[in-house]
C-alpha cells in the first residue's frame, strides 16, 4: 500500500515556523514541558482537553469569553460540556477583519466573476442583519437556503448567525422532494433560493422547483439573483421578494453581535438518509468555530491573506468548513458549476490566477484529472500552492502518486476524513509529519481517535471501526426533532458504550497514519458525495413499473458507483426506455449525483424477517465476500441472485 520513501517531508522552515510548530511551542509553555513531536503534542491534547482547547481559544484569538470552566463531565461523551459558561458569536469571529483586501473571490464557471473586499462583505452583512431583524428573525429561528456556492450565500449565513438564527443549506440541483425532506423537518422562518444557476455552460432553471417548495414550506421566500430573473420569480410567489429589494431600505452601519452560549445552535446539516428521511444534525457555534480554527490554522497552516479554495456545493459540510477560513483572515475562493467546463483545466486556471495556498477537492476529481490526461505540473504556475486536500472518498495510492507526478512535486497532500456528523475531520493533514502513499497523515489534535475490532479492542495494522473515545467540542448538540436523544444515541453510541463509533472502516499503518477503507454502513459515496439509498427509493418506487428497489455502492475503478437493483411489476421488462425513465426520475427528483451507473432487474430482493431489505448483505455478495447472519433473513436464497453478475464486471 505504501512506498519505501515518503512522497513529501516538511522543510526545516515548516518544522520551526509553521503555525503548528509555533502552537506546539506555546502549548509546551502552558503544559510546563517541551513537546518533541506531533505525536507527543497529540497525546497531551487528548489527555488534557481542557488545557488544549483553552490554548486553541487563546492562541487563535477567539473573540468572546471562555468563562471559568473549560470542560465539565469530560469523561461522559453525551454529558460533556466544553466552556459551559463561555459566550461568543460565530459571525463576529469571521468578520473581525476589515479593509479593501479581498475577502471573497467568486467564479461561476465562465459566466460570472466578481470579488468582495472585507469592507464590502461587512456592509452587506450589516444590511442583511438589519433586514432580518426587521422580519423578526432572531435566536433559534431557522433560515434555509437552496443556493449556489456564491458570496451572497456566505453573507446571508453570517447575517443569520449574527442574530443567533440557525442556518441550513442545500444546493440548487436537489430535486423538490430532496429539498422538502430536509427543510420540511426544520420549519424555517425564511426560505432563500437563487433564480437559476449554471452547470456545464447550460442555464438550469429552478423557478418551478422554488414555487413548489415554497408552497409546501408556507414561509416567506427571498430570491437571490444569479443566472435568471429574480424579480419575476419573486413576483410569482405569494410572499416573495428579491435580495436587492430586501436590502434597499438599509444603510450599512457597525454590526451588532449577539454573544450567545458556546453550545448555541449554528448549523443544521443533514445525514444522507440511508434508512429514511435525512437526520437533522445540529452543530454549535462554539464547537464549530474552535474545531475549524484548529484545522485551518494549525493543520492547514492558513495565515492571514492566504487564498483558500475548496470545490464544494452548499449541500456538503465542506462548504461550512470552507467559510470558517474567514476567521483566520484568509481569502475565500469560491467556484460554482462544473469543474470540467469548458475543460479540466478550469480549476487550475483559477488556482494560478488567484495564487491558491490551499486547494481542496475530492478524490474523484483528482482521479478524473489523472484519467483525463491533464498535467498541471507542466501547464500551470502553482508556485503558491502549499497544501492540496482531498476528501469525500478514500484517495487511492495511484491518486497520491499522481498528485506528485502530475500536479506539484513539493506540495503537502492531505487526505482528510470526518464528516457531516462532526462538521470537521477526525483524521487529516499534519504539516510536521511526512506524507506516505495511500495514507492519511494522522488524527486531529484534541481527538482521541482509534481503530477498534468488533470486540471493542484497539488494533494496529488491522481493519476495524473508527472510533473516538473522548468527547470533543464539535460533537452535535442534538438531532432536530429528537427530544429524548434516542436517534442521536443510536447513530453513534449503540455499538460501544460511551464511545463514538463513526461508521468508517479504518486501519492504522506502521507509520502512525490512517487508511480509510470506506464506510462500514450502507451509505453510498459515488464521486466522493455521500448519498442515501432512501433518497433513491423515494423516487424509483413512485414508478408503477417498479415493485421494489435495492441500491448499493459497488467498489469500482478506485471509486464507488451506484448500482440499482429493481424488482419489476408483473409483465414489465427492463428495456432501454424504462432505464431512461428511471434515471430521469432520479435525476429530477433527487439530484444528478443519485443517478445509478448500472440498473439491473432481479426476481427477488432479500429481506429480514421483519421485512427490511438488506443492502449490506447484497453489497457483500456483489463484492464476493461472505454474508454474516443469514439466519436473520426471511429469504436468504435471494442472495444468490446478486452473485457474479456479468453487468457488474465492467
Buried (B, 14 or more C-beta within 10 A) or exposed (E): EBEEEBBBEBEEEBBEEBBBBBBBEEBBEBBEEEBEEBBBBBEBBBEBBBBBBBBBBEBBEBBBEBEEEBBBEBEEBBEBBBBBBBBBBBBBBBBBBEEEEBBBBBBBBEBBEEBBBBBBBBBBBBBBBBBBBEBEBBEEBBBBBBBBBBBBBBBBBBBBBBBBBBBBBBBBBBBBBBBBBBBBBBBBBBBBBBBBBBBEEEEBBBBEBBBBBBEBBEBBBBBBBBBBBBBEBBEBBEEBBBBEBBBEEBEBEEBEBBBBBBBBBBBBBBBBBBBEBBBBBBBBBBBBBBBBBBBBBBBBBBBEEBBBBBBBBBBBBBBBBBBBBBBBBBBBBBBBBBBBBEEBBBBBBBBBBBBBBBBBBBBBBBBBBBEEEBBBBEEBEBEBBBBBBBBBBBBBBEBBBBBBEBBBEEBBBBBBBBBBBBBBBBBBBBBBBBBBBBBBBBBBBBBBBBBBEEEBEEBEEEBBBBBBBBBBBBBBBBBBEBEEEEBBBEBBBEBBEEBBBBBBBBBBBEBBBBBBBBBBBBBBBBBBBBBBBBBBBBBBBEBEBBBBBBBBBBEBEBBBBBBBBBBBEEEBEBEEEBBEBBBEBBBBBBBEBBBBBBBBBBEBBBBBEEEEBBBBBBBBBBEEEEBEEEEBBEEBEBBEBBEEBEEBEE
